[in-house]
Amino acid sequence: MNRVRVAVLAGALIVSAGLVAGCGEPATEPALETPTPHIPVGARVVTEPLDPPSTDTSCGDATASLRPAGVLPAPGQMPAGSTMAAIQQRGNLIAGVDQNTFLFGFRDPQTGELSGFDVEIARQLAQAIFGDPAKVQFRILNSAQRIPALTSGEVDVVVRTFTINCERRKEIEFSSVYYESAQRVLVRQGSTVTGLPDLEGKPVCAAKSSTSIARIANAQPRPVPVEVLNWSDCLVLFQLGEVEAISTDDTILAGLSAQDPYARVVGPPLGAEPYGIGIPIANADMVRFVNGVLERLRSDGTWTGIYQRNLGILGEPPTPPTPRYRD
């Protein structure tokens, strides 16, 4: 019987994935004698119901953002009284990013520096405010911490594979779409699995509070959803044989498969994942400024260069997403 060993509240709780999937009751068979010590902290089988990915359309087109306000101000000359002027006076941009998602936000093992597509986008925002891409203070966030970090004012922006939807727009604002992805499935080489429907009763991993874990938990036929704090934790569980598959954005899966030659991405897209930069809802001027920066990155070739440096293994750069605006 397949078992999923998960850490719950820093303990080593042994849960039978098959029994959870079958009847929702605790395992009645004896637990494994020696829990694997490498199970990531916070990893667990999700037994409670999760709301499906948001279908809320109350905000209209969720990807429609605020139109840029004319010509971008020169670096170091932010408009008086603006959010950007306050950031300039402070001396750095505070950006929430990831350090565990290869290709998008990760710590380069050779340099120890944060690297990736999202990290470079954040540096471009600092360049636009200060004229210096190094004037950014990174705050490492997991998926569940993104919205709280914005609503509390801990960060100025979040650039972290952040899918735009109306439900999230109730609490924060988003920039225009800067990258388009779609959820798929990662399995082992040689697996007969061709998509999520083939994983009924099997443990499938995704990050906590992501649209991906919600889609797994509400799939029919239903896999066993296993949530973790960081995407790299899914790869650990996958390589330990504790989960059968990982399901999330195809761009994240590409980064995971690049770290595991025995993995491959399969199946049709399960849902669109348009990425936006998260911004506190009160800072409309910052939203317009960020959208102006993104317009420039699309038009002057910078976006394409960032793609080639970080996501070149995915193939030729696509055309940057066309922005949509609501006013």
C-alpha positions in Angstrom: 0.0 0.0 0.0 1.3 3.5 -0.8 1.8 5.6 2.2 2.4 9.3 2.6 4.6 10.3 5.5 3.9 13.9 6.5 4.9 16.3 9.2 2.0 17.9 11.1 2.7 20.6 13.6 6.4 19.7 13.4 5.6 16.1 14.4 5.9 12.9 12.3 2.3 11.8 11.7 2.0 8.8 9.5 -1.1 8.8 7.3 -2.2 6.2 4.8 -2.9 7.9 1.5 -5.0 5.0 0.3 -7.2 5.0 3.4 -7.6 8.8 3.4 -8.6 8.7 -0.2 -11.0 5.7 0.3 -13.1 6.6 3.3 -11.6 9.6 5.1 -10.9 7.6 8.2 -7.6 7.5 10.1 -5.2 4.6 9.2 -6.0 1.5 11.2 -2.9 -0.4 10.2 0.3 0.1 12.2 2.4 3.1 11.1 5.8 2.6 9.6 8.3 1.9 12.4 10.8 4.6 11.5 9.4 7.8 9.9 11.6 9.3 7.2 13.5 12.2 8.8 13.6 14.2 5.6 9.8 14.9 5.3 9.6 18.7 4.9 8.1 20.6 7.9 4.5 21.6 7.3 3.8 18.8 4.7 0.5 17.1 5.2 -2.3 15.2 3.6 -5.3 17.5 3.2 -8.4 15.8 4.6 -10.7 18.8 5.0 -12.7 20.2 2.0 -11.0 23.0 0.1 -12.9 25.5 -1.9 -12.4 25.0 -5.7 -10.3 27.5 -7.6 -12.2 30.8 -7.6 -14.8 31.3 -10.4 -15.7 34.7 -8.9 -16.2 37.1 -11.8 -17.5 40.0 -9.6 -14.5 42.1 -10.6 -15.2 41.5 -14.3 -11.9 40.8 -16.2 -9.6 39.9 -13.2 -6.6 40.5 -15.4 -7.6 44.1 -16.2 -5.4 46.5 -14.2 -5.0 50.3 -13.8 -3.7 52.1 -16.9 -0.2 53.6 -16.6 -0.3 57.3 -15.7 1.4 58.9 -18.7 5.2 59.0 -19.1 7.2 57.2 -16.4 9.1 59.6 -14.1 12.9 59.5 -14.3 14.6 57.3 -11.8 15.3 59.2 -8.5 12.5 61.8 -9.4 9.4 60.2 -8.1 6.3 62.4 -7.8 6.0 64.2 -4.4 3.6 62.6 -2.1 3.5 59.3 -4.1 4.0 55.8 -2.8 7.1 55.7 -5.0 8.5 58.8 -3.4 8.1 57.3 0.0 10.0 54.2 -1.2 12.6 56.4 -2.7 13.0 58.3 0.6 13.3 55.0 2.5 16.2 53.9 0.2 15.0 50.6 -1.1 12.1 48.7 -2.5 10.8 45.9 -0.4 9.8 43.0 -2.6 8.3 39.6 -1.6 9.8 36.8 -3.6 10.5 33.1 -3.5 13.8 31.3 -3.0 12.6 27.8 -3.6 11.2 27.9 -7.2 14.0 27.1 -9.7 13.9 29.4 -12.7 11.5 32.0 -11.1 12.9 32.7 -7.6 15.7 30.6 -6.2 19.1 31.0 -4.4 21.9 30.4 -6.9 24.1 27.7 -5.2 27.3 29.1 -6.8 26.8 32.7 -5.8 24.3 32.5 -2.9 22.4 35.3 -4.7 18.7 35.3 -5.4 18.0 34.6 -9.1 15.2 33.9 -11.5 12.6 35.5 -13.7 10.5 37.0 -10.8 13.7 38.3 -9.0 14.8 40.1 -12.2 11.4 41.7 -12.6 11.6 43.0 -9.0 15.1 44.4 -9.7 13.6 46.2 -12.7 11.1 48.0 -10.5 14.0 49.1 -8.2 15.9 50.3 -11.3 12.8 52.4 -12.4 12.6 54.0 -8.9 16.2 54.5 -8.0 18.2 54.0 -11.2 19.9 51.1 -9.4 18.5 47.5 -9.6 20.4 46.6 -6.4 18.2 48.9 -4.3 15.7 46.2 -3.4 15.3 44.4 -0.1 14.0 40.9 -0.7 11.5 39.2 1.8 11.3 35.5 1.3 7.6 34.4 1.3 5.8 31.1 0.8 2.5 31.0 -1.1 0.4 31.4 2.0 2.3 34.5 3.1 1.8 36.6 0.0 -1.5 38.3 0.7 -0.8 38.9 4.4 2.6 40.5 3.6 0.8 43.0 1.4 -2.2 43.8 3.6 0.1 44.3 6.6 2.4 46.6 4.7 5.4 44.3 5.3 6.3 44.6 1.6 5.7 47.1 -1.3 5.2 44.4 -3.9 5.0 40.6 -4.3 6.6 39.1 -7.4 6.1 35.4 -6.8 4.3 33.4 -9.5 1.1 35.1 -8.2 -2.1 34.1 -10.1 -4.6 36.9 -10.6 -8.2 36.3 -9.7 -11.2 38.2 -8.4 -11.2 36.6 -5.0 -7.6 37.8 -4.4 -8.5 41.3 -5.8 -10.9 41.8 -2.8 -7.8 42.1 -0.6 -5.0 43.4 -2.9 -4.4 44.9 -6.3 -2.5 43.4 -9.2 -0.4 44.7 -12.0 -1.2 43.7 -15.6 -0.2 40.2 -16.5 3.5 39.8 -16.9 3.6 36.0 -17.5 1.1 33.4 -18.6 1.2 29.9 -17.3 -1.1 26.9 -17.0 -1.4 24.0 -14.4 -0.2 20.6 -15.5 1.2 17.4 -13.9 4.7 16.2 -13.3 5.3 12.4 -13.0 8.2 10.0 -13.2 9.7 8.8 -16.5 8.0 5.6 -17.5 4.8 6.4 -15.7 1.6 5.6 -17.5 -0.1 8.7 -16.0 -1.2 11.1 -18.7 -3.0 13.6 -16.5 -4.8 14.3 -13.2 -7.7 11.9 -14.0 -5.2 8.9 -13.9 -4.2 9.8 -10.3 -7.4 8.8 -8.4 -6.4 7.8 -4.8 -2.8 8.7 -5.4 -0.9 11.4 -3.4 -0.4 14.5 -5.5 1.6 17.5 -4.2 1.1 21.2 -4.4 1.8 24.3 -2.3 -0.5 25.5 0.5 -2.9 28.3 -0.4 -2.2 27.9 -4.1 -4.8 27.6 -6.8 -3.1 24.3 -7.7 -3.9 22.5 -4.4 -7.5 23.6 -4.6 -7.8 22.2 -8.1 -6.3 18.9 -7.0 -8.6 18.6 -3.9 -11.7 19.2 -6.1 -10.7 17.0 -9.0 -13.0 14.1 -10.0 -11.8 11.4 -9.9 -10.1 12.6 -6.7 -6.4 12.2 -6.0 -5.1 12.6 -2.4 -4.0 16.2 -2.1 -0.7 16.7 -0.2 0.2 20.3 0.6 3.6 21.8 1.4 5.0 25.2 2.2 7.3 25.5 -0.8 7.5 24.0 -4.2 10.9 22.5 -3.5 9.3 20.5 -0.7 7.1 18.8 -3.4 10.3 17.7 -5.2 11.7 16.3 -2.0 8.5 14.2 -1.4 8.5 13.2 -5.1 12.1 12.0 -5.0 11.5 10.1 -1.7 8.6 8.3 -3.4 6.1 9.8 -0.9 3.9 11.4 -3.7 3.0 10.0 -7.1 3.0 13.4 -8.8 3.2 17.1 -8.5 0.7 19.4 -10.1 1.1 23.1 -10.5 2.0 25.8 -13.1 3.9 24.3 -16.1 6.6 26.9 -15.6 7.2 25.8 -12.0 7.1 22.1 -13.1 9.7 22.9 -15.8 12.0 24.2 -13.1 11.4 21.0 -11.0 11.9 18.7 -13.9 15.2 20.5 -14.8 16.4 19.4 -11.3 15.3 15.7 -11.8 16.2 14.0 -15.1 13.7 11.2 -14.2 10.7 13.4 -14.2 8.5 14.7 -17.1 5.5 17.0 -17.5 2.3 15.5 -18.9 -1.3 16.2 -19.7 -3.4 19.0 -21.0 -3.6 22.4 -19.2 -5.9 22.2 -16.1 -6.4 25.9 -15.8 -4.9 29.2 -16.8 -2.5 30.9 -14.3 -1.9 34.5 -15.3 0.8 36.0 -13.1 0.6 39.6 -11.8 2.6 41.6 -9.3 0.7 42.0 -6.0 0.4 45.5 -4.6 -1.4 46.8 -1.6 -5.0 47.8 -2.6 -4.6 51.4 -1.3 -1.6 52.1 -3.5 -3.3 52.8 -6.9 -0.4 55.1 -7.9 2.1 52.3 -7.4 -0.1 50.0 -9.6 -0.1 52.5 -12.4 3.7 53.0 -12.0 4.4 49.3 -12.0 2.2 48.9 -15.1 4.2 51.7 -16.8 7.4 49.8 -16.0 6.0 46.6 -17.4 4.9 48.4 -20.6 8.5 49.6 -21.1 10.0 46.1 -20.4 7.7 44.6 -23.1 8.4 47.3 -25.7 12.2 47.7 -25.3 13.1 44.0 -25.3 14.0 43.8 -21.6 11.2 41.2 -20.9 12.5 39.0 -23.7 16.0 39.2 -22.3 14.9 38.3 -18.8 13.0 35.3 -20.4 16.1 34.1 -22.3 18.3 34.3 -19.3 16.0 32.4 -16.9 13.5 30.4 -18.9 15.5 29.6 -22.1 15.1 25.9 -21.4 11.4 26.2 -22.2 12.2 27.2 -25.8 12.1 30.4 -27.8 10.6 33.4 -25.9 6.9 33.9 -26.5 5.4 37.3 -27.1 5.0 39.1 -23.8 1.4 39.1 -22.5 -0.7 41.9 -23.9 -1.9 44.1 -21.0 -5.6 44.7 -20.3 -6.7 47.8 -18.5 -10.0 48.8 -16.8 -9.5 52.5 -16.8 
